[in-house]
Amino acid sequence: MWFFRWLRSNAEHYLLIAAQDQIARRHGARRPNPPRGLSELLWLRVFAPVYRSLPWSLRHKVMLAMPGSHRRQWASPPQPHGSAVPSQLRAHQPN
């Protein structure tokens, strides 16, 4: 499972940098540092553009197929157990 964790971590990191670069270019702001090395070049110049061009339905299917924390479900809300105001306080409040 370490591979999927590594893949997700790197994908999030480089997609964030690519998005920051795109916004900086659009607004004339300072852009992130250019890629250094083959690894950064592949993530930023190949992976990020290909990922952005994929339709959401395909991205969603890939994410569901990969094991990891993104597949965890929210816990259901707890069942209510009476009033949140103690009965002693309600007895002393004016109507």
N, C-alpha and C positions, 0 to 999 in steps of 0.2 A: 504494500500500500504506500510505501515511501515514494514510489515513482509518481503516483497520482497527486500526492501532496506537493512534491517538487514541481510537477507540471502546473498545477493550479496556482501555486505561489509565483512562479515565473510568469505565467500567463497574466495574472492580475497585475504584477509589477510592470511588465512591458506594455500592456494595454493602457495602463494609467499614464505612463510616459508618452505613449503615442497620442493619447487624448489631450494631454497638456501641450504637446507640440502643435497639434492641430488648432487648438484654441489660441495659443500664442501667435501662430501665423495669422489667424483670422483677425486678431485684434492688435497686431503690431507690437506685442509684448516680447520680453526676453524669452527665448526658447530654451528648452532643456539642452544639456550638452549633447553633441553628436555621438553616435554609437562608437565605442572603442572595442575593437576586436571582432572576430568572426561571430562569436556567440551573440553579442548585442546586435550586430548587424542583421543576423538572421531573425532574431525576435522582433526587431523594430521594422525591418524593411520587407520581411516575408510573412512572418506569422501574423502580426497586427493587421496589415491590410487584407490578408486572406480571411482572417477571422471576422473583420468588419463587413466583408462582402457577402458572407454566408447569411442565408435567411434565418430568422429567429427559430423557426421550427426545427431546422437541422441542428443549430447550436443547442437547443433545448434537449433534443434526443441524445446528443453526445454527452451532455452534462448528466442526464439521468442514467446513462450507461456506465458512467465512471463512479466508483465507490468514493465516499468522502463525506465531509460534514455538510455539504450542500443538500444532502438527501434527508437530513434530519427534519422531523416535523415539530411544529410548535406543540407544547403541552396543552391539553384542554384546560379551560379555566376551572378553578375550584368551584364546587357547589356551595351556594350560600347557606349559612347556618344561622338564620335569624337576623335580627336587627344589628347594625353596627353600633348603635347607641345603647349603652347599658341601661337596664330597666330602672335603676336608681335615679339616673339623670332625667329620664322621661317623666318620672313621677313628680319632679320638682319644677318642670318647665310650665310656664303659663300657656293656656290654650288661646 
